[in-house]
Amino acid sequence: MENTSAAKQTHTPDTQFLSVNPSTLEVIGEVTNTSREEIDAKIEKAKKARKLWAARPDAERKQILLKVAEALQQNSKHLAEWITREQGKPLNGPGANFEMQACVGWTQVPASLDLPEEIVFEDDTRKDVVYRNPIGVVAAIAPWNWPLMIAIWQIIPSLRMGNAVIIKPSEYTTFCSLEMIKVINSVLPEDILQVVTGRGEVGGYLTSHPEIGKIMFTGSTATGKKVIEASAKNMARLTLECGGNDAGIILPGLDVSKYIDGIFWGAFLNMGQTCACLKRLYVHENDYEKVVKALADYSSNIPMGNGADETSVLGPIQNKMQYDKIQDLIHDSENIGADFIFKGKKPDLEGYFIPVTLIGNVDNGDRIVDEEQFGPVLPIIKYKTLEEAINKANDSENGLGASVWSDDLDEAQKVAAQLEAGTVWINQHGAIHPFVPFGGAKQSGYGVEFGIEGLKAVTVPKVISIKK
């Protein structure tokens, strides 16, 4: 259902949710909650289709997924335009076209990997072999920040290993997700990949359903805990990629000019709306002035506007809820006397725009440091000693990613070894790769995605033990 009238509310009274273009506040359409009866029926279809899908030769499933990658590539322009319209990220720069190329790559890689049986023990008396079997029906709960790319992370490995998938996209980015599912299903056998839509209660019913064997979730830690509670009803296996609040430490004496591009985009990729963005930057007090000046100078040259405008490299916040959260953290920082080092120019548009903002004179214990802002606001914190910086970087309930920046790689690796995170990058941040396992520590979730380990995560290991 299409509608181009300006949106004043994102919620409608009953079972609908309005999807809105965050650059213009125009309504894209109404998202309806899939009923419980419909979810039951979809799961029943998935169970039947999965048996036929899992029975296909492994090489055949791989070939079909490579054809999915081709279909995504052929439709990438169309899907990128949908991403920009509904999610908000610009077409250009590391935006919607970038996201679509990631969708293609993260489809090709799982299709190229092999996960054969493994002889784990053998002697004169016995032989033990581990096989990897599909789990069954996978419930995938995708977020609004990278709606198509992260959905691919959930869908493709699951299908690769012989599972069926039922995905619930975020209610904020339903229409671009439906467009991609349509493209994928033009290649796949019927009912192997299905979609349900709506708000959190739809995801709650899906994830607690007794026929769900695996849940893949990307989103906030608070919602991740609800997914854990839901899984108690079906003992579903879990892969949870939850909130970040990643720390970065710039070691003393860094030639910041060599790394300013990486530091900026490490923090502000997708307007900072990425779990593994750099969200707290610790800088030695002797280097503080040169670092904040370099960041401010770089930030002043990055154009922000409607994502459909070819000149835009930064876009809006995706939704009103997140916009209000970020504004609240900015106002709190103003109230405590923080130093607003830099604040970019807000475009003269109606959408949810917050300009890039650099905040100083803050420390651990302040909300802007302790809470994941998930937006284009970066607190920069001075430190005196490396021990202090490491302790403050680790002083968080989250542990998704972290980074160390230094001209001395040996020293950087020593610091990296002390940081509590699922991934620590050196002289880069958020540099994920489809062959490299990715997952969080502490309350950033558990389980990993990508590569061989990601394929294992959507299987059940089965041991066949033979007495000789």
C-alpha positions in Angstrom: 0.0 0.0 0.0 1.6 3.2 -1.1 1.0 6.7 0.3 3.1 9.8 -0.2 1.5 12.1 2.4 3.7 13.5 5.2 3.9 11.3 8.3 3.3 12.8 11.7 3.3 9.4 13.5 5.0 6.2 12.9 2.4 4.0 14.6 -1.2 3.5 13.7 -3.7 2.3 16.2 -4.3 -1.3 15.5 -2.2 -3.8 13.5 -0.4 -1.4 11.1 2.9 0.4 11.3 3.8 3.2 9.0 7.1 2.9 7.1 8.5 6.3 6.5 11.2 7.8 4.3 13.5 9.3 7.0 14.8 12.0 4.7 11.4 13.4 3.8 9.0 11.9 6.4 6.8 10.7 3.5 4.9 7.5 4.2 6.0 4.6 2.1 3.3 2.3 3.2 1.6 0.4 6.0 3.2 -2.6 7.5 0.7 -5.2 8.8 1.3 -7.7 11.7 1.4 -11.2 10.3 -1.2 -13.2 12.4 -0.3 -16.1 14.5 -2.3 -18.4 12.3 -0.3 -17.2 9.3 3.0 -17.7 11.1 1.9 -21.3 12.0 1.0 -22.0 8.4 4.3 -20.6 7.1 6.3 -22.7 9.6 4.4 -25.8 8.5 5.2 -25.1 4.8 8.9 -24.4 5.8 9.1 -27.8 7.6 7.9 -29.7 4.5 10.1 -27.7 2.0 13.1 -28.1 4.2 13.2 -31.8 3.9 13.3 -31.7 0.1 15.9 -28.9 0.3 18.2 -30.7 2.8 17.9 -33.8 0.6 19.5 -32.1 -2.4 23.2 -32.7 -3.0 25.3 -30.1 -1.3 26.8 -29.1 -4.6 23.3 -28.3 -6.0 22.5 -26.1 -3.0 25.7 -24.2 -3.6 24.9 -23.6 -7.2 21.5 -22.3 -6.5 22.9 -19.8 -4.0 25.4 -18.7 -6.6 22.4 -18.0 -8.8 20.9 -16.0 -6.0 24.1 -13.9 -5.9 23.6 -13.3 -9.6 20.0 -12.2 -9.1 21.0 -9.8 -6.4 23.7 -8.3 -8.6 21.3 -7.9 -11.5 18.8 -6.2 -9.2 21.3 -4.2 -7.1 20.4 -0.8 -8.5 16.7 -1.3 -7.8 17.3 -2.7 -4.3 19.8 0.1 -3.5 17.2 2.7 -4.3 14.7 1.0 -2.0 17.4 0.9 0.8 17.9 4.7 0.4 14.2 5.4 0.3 13.3 3.5 3.4 16.5 3.2 5.5 17.9 6.6 4.5 21.5 5.9 3.8 22.8 7.6 0.7 23.2 5.7 -2.5 26.8 6.8 -2.8 29.9 6.5 -0.6 29.7 3.7 1.9 25.9 3.7 1.5 23.1 1.7 -0.3 25.2 0.7 -3.3 27.9 -0.5 -0.9 25.3 -2.5 1.1 24.1 -4.2 -2.1 27.6 -5.2 -3.1 28.1 -6.6 0.4 24.9 -8.6 -0.1 26.3 -10.2 -3.2 29.7 -11.0 -1.6 28.2 -12.4 1.5 26.0 -14.7 -0.7 28.9 -15.9 -2.8 31.3 -16.7 0.0 29.0 -19.2 2.0 28.2 -20.8 -1.4 31.9 -21.3 -2.0 32.9 -22.8 1.3 33.0 -26.5 2.1 32.2 -28.1 5.5 32.9 -31.8 5.0 32.7 -34.5 7.6 35.7 -34.6 10.0 37.4 -37.6 11.5 38.1 -36.4 15.0 39.6 -39.7 16.3 40.8 -42.9 14.9 43.0 -45.8 16.2 43.0 -49.6 15.8 39.8 -50.0 17.8 37.5 -47.2 16.7 36.8 -44.3 14.3 34.8 -41.2 15.2 33.4 -38.9 12.5 31.6 -35.6 13.0 28.9 -34.7 10.5 27.1 -31.4 10.2 23.3 -31.7 9.8 20.8 -28.9 9.2 18.9 -27.7 12.3 15.5 -27.3 10.7 13.6 -24.1 10.5 15.6 -20.9 11.3 13.9 -17.7 12.6 15.9 -14.7 11.5 15.2 -11.3 13.1 16.9 -8.6 11.0 17.5 -5.0 12.1 16.8 -1.6 10.4 20.3 -0.3 10.2 21.7 -2.6 7.4 18.4 -4.2 6.6 19.4 -6.2 3.5 23.1 -7.0 4.3 22.4 -8.4 7.8 19.4 -10.3 6.5 21.8 -12.0 4.0 24.1 -12.9 6.8 21.3 -14.7 8.4 19.6 -16.2 5.3 22.4 -17.5 3.2 24.5 -19.6 5.6 21.2 -21.1 6.9 20.1 -22.1 3.4 23.6 -23.3 2.5 23.5 -25.9 5.2 20.0 -27.2 4.3 17.8 -25.2 6.7 14.6 -23.3 5.8 14.4 -19.7 6.9 11.5 -17.5 8.1 12.7 -13.9 8.4 11.1 -11.0 10.2 12.5 -7.7 8.9 12.4 -4.6 11.1 9.0 -2.9 10.9 11.0 0.3 10.0 12.5 -1.3 6.8 9.9 -3.8 5.7 9.4 -2.7 2.1 13.1 -2.9 1.0 13.3 -6.2 2.7 10.3 -7.6 0.9 11.8 -6.4 -2.4 15.0 -8.4 -1.7 13.1 -11.5 -0.6 11.1 -11.3 -3.9 14.4 -11.3 -5.8 15.9 -14.2 -3.9 12.7 -16.3 -4.2 12.8 -15.9 -7.9 15.6 -18.4 -7.7 14.9 -20.6 -4.7 12.5 -23.5 -4.4 9.1 -22.6 -3.0 8.7 -22.0 0.8 12.4 -22.4 1.7 12.5 -18.7 2.5 9.5 -17.0 3.8 8.8 -13.7 5.5 6.6 -12.4 8.3 6.1 -8.7 9.0 5.1 -6.5 11.9 6.2 -5.3 15.3 8.0 -7.0 18.2 5.1 -9.2 19.1 5.4 -10.9 15.7 9.0 -11.7 16.4 8.2 -12.8 19.9 5.7 -15.4 18.6 8.0 -16.6 15.9 11.0 -17.0 18.1 9.1 -18.9 20.8 7.4 -21.2 18.3 8.0 -24.9 19.2 9.0 -25.7 15.6 11.8 -23.2 15.5 15.2 -24.8 15.9 17.5 -21.8 15.5 17.2 -18.1 16.1 19.5 -15.6 14.5 19.1 -12.1 15.9 20.8 -8.7 15.3 19.7 -5.8 17.4 19.8 -4.2 20.8 21.0 -6.1 24.0 17.6 -5.4 25.6 15.7 -7.2 22.7 18.4 -9.9 22.6 17.5 -10.8 26.2 13.9 -11.1 25.2 15.0 -13.5 22.4 16.8 -15.6 25.0 13.7 -15.7 27.1 11.6 -16.8 24.1 14.1 -19.6 23.3 13.4 -21.1 26.7 10.1 -22.4 25.2 11.7 -24.3 22.3 15.4 -24.7 23.3 16.3 -23.1 20.0 20.0 -22.6 19.4 21.0 -18.9 19.3 23.2 -16.6 17.4 22.9 -13.1 19.0 24.7 -10.0 17.7 23.7 -7.3 20.1 24.7 -3.7 21.0 28.2 -2.4 20.7 29.6 0.8 22.2 33.0 0.0 20.8 36.0 1.8 22.2 39.0 3.0 20.1 42.4 3.9 21.6 44.8 6.2 19.8 48.3 5.4 21.2 50.6 8.3 21.9 52.4 10.0 19.0 50.2 8.6 16.2 50.5 10.4 12.9 46.8 10.9 12.7 46.9 12.3 9.2 47.5 8.7 7.9 44.4 7.3 9.6 41.9 10.1 9.7 39.7 8.6 7.0 39.6 5.3 8.8 38.8 6.9 12.2 36.0 9.0 10.7 34.3 6.2 8.9 34.9 3.8 11.8 32.8 6.2 13.8 30.3 7.5 11.3 29.6 4.7 8.8 25.9 4.7 8.2 25.6 7.8 10.4 27.0 5.8 13.3 24.0 3.4 13.1 26.2 0.3 13.1 26.7 -2.0 16.1 30.4 -2.2 15.4 31.0 1.5 14.9 33.6 3.3 17.0 31.5 5.0 19.7 34.1 6.1 22.3 37.5 7.4 21.3 40.3 7.6 23.9 43.2 10.0 23.1 46.4 10.7 25.0 46.2 14.2 26.5 49.4 15.3 24.6 47.7 14.4 21.3 44.2 15.5 22.0 44.2 18.9 20.3 45.7 17.6 17.0 43.3 14.7 16.9 40.2 16.7 17.5 41.3 19.3 15.0 42.0 16.6 12.4 38.6 15.0 13.0 36.8 18.4 12.9 38.5 19.4 9.7 37.7 16.1 8.0 34.1 16.1 9.2 33.4 19.6 7.8 34.0 18.3 4.3 31.5 15.4 4.3 28.1 16.5 2.7 24.9 15.4 4.4 21.4 15.4 2.8 18.7 13.3 1.3 20.2 10.0 0.4 18.7 10.1 -3.1 20.8 13.2 -3.8 24.0 12.1 -5.6 26.0 14.7 -3.7 25.0 13.3 -0.2 27.5 11.0 1.6 25.8 11.2 5.0 22.0 10.8 5.5 19.4 10.9 8.2 18.8 8.9 11.3 16.5 6.0 10.3 13.6 6.6 12.6 12.0 8.9 15.2 12.7 6.7 18.1 16.4 6.6 17.5 16.5 10.3 16.6 14.9 11.2 20.0 17.4 8.9 21.9 20.4 10.7 20.3 18.9 14.1 20.9 18.4 13.2 24.5 22.1 12.2 24.9 23.2 15.5 23.2 21.0 17.5 25.6 22.4 15.6 28.6 25.9 16.4 27.4 25.0 20.1 27.1 23.6 20.0 30.7 26.8 18.5 32.2 28.9 21.2 30.5 30.5 19.0 27.8 32.6 20.7 25.1 31.0 20.6 21.7 34.2 20.5 19.6 32.4 20.4 16.3 28.9 20.3 15.1 28.2 20.0 11.4 25.5 21.8 9.4 22.1 20.3 9.5 20.5 20.3 6.0 17.4 22.3 5.5 15.1 19.3 5.2 12.2 17.9 7.1 13.8 14.5 7.9 15.5 13.0 10.9 18.9 14.7 10.4 21.5 15.1 13.1 24.8 16.6 12.0 28.1 15.0 12.9 28.9 16.1 16.4 32.2 15.7 18.3 32.0 16.0 22.1 34.9 16.6 24.5 35.3 17.2 28.2 33.5 14.0 29.0 34.6 10.7 30.7 33.4 7.3 31.7 30.4 7.8 33.9 28.8 10.3 31.6 25.8 9.0 29.6 27.3 9.9 26.2 30.2 7.6 27.0 28.5 4.8 28.8 25.4 4.5 26.6 25.6 3.3 23.0 24.5 6.5 21.1 24.0 4.6 17.7 24.3 7.9 15.8 26.6 10.5 14.5 27.9 11.7 17.9 31.4 10.8 19.1 32.7 11.4 22.6 36.5 11.9 22.7 38.1 11.2 26.1 41.5 12.2 27.3 43.8 9.8 29.1 47.2 10.1 30.8 48.4 6.5 30.8 47.8 3.5 28.6 46.7 1.5 31.6 44.0 4.1 32.2 42.9 4.0 28.6 42.6 0.2 28.6 40.7 0.1 31.8 38.2 2.7 30.6 37.8 1.0 27.2 37.0 -2.3 29.1 34.6 -0.5 31.5 31.5 -1.4 29.6 28.9 -4.1 29.6 29.4 -4.4 25.9 32.2 -6.1 24.0 31.5 -6.3 20.3 34.5 -4.6 18.8 37.4 -2.3 19.7 40.3 -0.7 17.9 43.9 0.4 18.5 45.6 3.0 16.4 49.3 3.3 16.4 52.4 3.6 14.1 54.0 0.9 16.3 52.2 -2.4 15.4 54.0 -4.4 18.1 52.8 -2.0 20.8 49.3 -1.9 19.2 49.1 -5.7 19.4 50.0 -5.7 23.1 47.2 -3.3 23.8 44.8 -5.2 21.6 45.4 -8.4 23.6 44.1 -6.6 26.7 40.9 -5.3 25.2 37.6 -7.2 26.0 35.9 -7.5 22.7 35.0 -10.1 20.1 37.1 -8.4 17.5 39.9 -5.9 18.0 41.0 -4.1 14.9 44.4 -2.4 14.5 44.5 0.9 12.4 41.0 0.2 11.2 37.5 -0.2 12.8 34.5 -2.3 11.8 36.5 -4.0 9.0 34.4 -7.2 8.9 35.1 -9.9 6.2 32.9 -12.8 5.0 35.7 -15.3 5.6 36.4 -14.1 9.2 34.3 -15.1 12.2 32.5 -12.2 13.8 30.7 -12.1 17.2 30.6 -10.3 20.5 31.8 -10.7 24.1 30.0 -9.8 27.3 26.5 -8.4 26.7 27.1 -7.9 23.0 25.8 -11.4 22.4 27.1 -14.9 21.7 27.7 -17.1 18.8 29.6 -16.1 15.6 28.7 -15.4 12.0 30.8 -15.6 8.8 33.2 -18.1 7.3 33.4 -21.8 8.3 32.4 -21.0 11.9 29.3 -19.2 10.7 28.3 -22.3 8.7 28.8 -24.5 11.8 26.6 -22.2 13.8 23.5 -23.2 11.7 24.1 -26.9 11.9 23.8 -29.7 14.5 27.0 -31.7 15.0 26.3 -35.5 14.8 29.0 -38.0 15.7 29.0 -41.5 14.2 31.3 -43.7 16.2 32.4 -47.0 14.7 33.9 -49.9 16.6 36.5 -51.7 14.4 
